[in-house]
């Protein structure tokens, strides 16, 4: 019941508030996902620490931009949140099993 009351409250919000929430969530999610992808990439590579971190440092800005656009073109906040959670779980599995 609480979920439906929150959904009805959000349906009456002005579009600017929803846009700000979508944008902020996409920005924070893009940085978080880029960090997790860089960490999982470093876990997959072999060698000393400098060789493992070097590709992640160069890919981080590209990953942030890519994830940012991917999240911003989602239809609603639920899709943004789902994409962030699923990608975070995928990266956590890669880090855990390597």
C-alpha positions in Angstrom: 0.0 0.0 0.0 2.9 2.3 0.8 4.3 1.8 -2.7 1.1 2.9 -4.4 0.9 6.1 -2.2 4.5 6.9 -3.2 3.7 6.3 -6.9 0.6 8.6 -6.7 2.7 11.2 -5.0 5.3 11.1 -7.7 2.8 11.3 -10.5 1.8 14.7 -9.2 5.4 16.0 -9.0 6.3 18.6 -11.6 8.5 17.4 -14.5 11.5 19.5 -13.3 11.7 17.6 -10.0 11.6 14.2 -11.8 14.2 15.5 -14.3 16.5 16.5 -11.6 16.2 13.2 -9.8 16.7 11.3 -13.1 19.8 13.4 -13.9 21.4 13.2 -10.5 20.8 9.4 -10.3 22.3 9.0 -13.8 25.4 11.0 -12.9 26.0 9.2 -9.6 25.2 5.9 -11.2 27.6 6.5 -14.1 30.5 7.3 -11.8 29.7 4.3 -9.6 29.4 1.9 -12.5 32.6 3.2 -14.1 34.4 2.7 -10.9 33.1 -0.9 -10.5 33.9 -1.7 -14.2 37.4 -0.4 -13.7 37.8 -2.5 -10.5 36.5 -5.6 -12.3 38.9 -4.9 -15.2 41.8 -4.6 -12.8 40.8 -7.9 -11.2 40.8 -9.7 -14.6 44.2 -8.5 -15.7 47.5 -10.1 -14.6 50.8 -8.5 -13.7 51.9 -6.0 -11.2 49.6 -3.3 -9.8 50.7 -0.6 -12.3 49.9 -2.8 -15.3 46.5 -3.7 -13.8 45.4 -0.1 -13.0 46.7 1.6 -16.1 43.9 0.5 -18.5 41.3 1.4 -15.9 42.6 4.9 -15.6 42.3 5.6 -19.3 39.0 3.9 -19.7 37.3 5.6 -16.7 36.3 8.9 -18.5 35.0 6.9 -21.4 33.1 4.6 -19.2 31.6 7.5 -17.3 30.4 9.1 -20.5 29.1 5.9 -21.9 27.2 4.9 -18.8 25.9 8.4 -18.3 24.3 8.5 -21.8 23.0 4.9 -21.4 21.4 5.8 -18.1 20.0 9.2 -19.2 18.2 7.7 -22.2 16.2 5.4 -19.9 12.4 6.0 -19.9 11.9 6.4 -16.2 13.6 6.2 -12.8 12.8 2.6 -12.4 14.7 1.7 -15.5 17.7 3.8 -14.4 17.7 2.1 -11.0 17.4 -1.4 -12.5 20.3 -0.8 -14.9 22.5 0.4 -12.0 21.6 -2.5 -9.8 22.0 -5.1 -12.5 25.4 -3.8 -13.7 26.6 -3.5 -10.1 25.7 -7.1 -9.5 27.4 -8.2 -12.7 30.6 -6.4 -11.7 30.4 -7.7 -8.1 30.2 -11.3 -9.5 33.2 -10.7 -11.8 35.2 -9.3 -8.8 34.1 -12.1 -6.5 34.7 -15.0 -8.8 38.1 -13.9 -10.2 
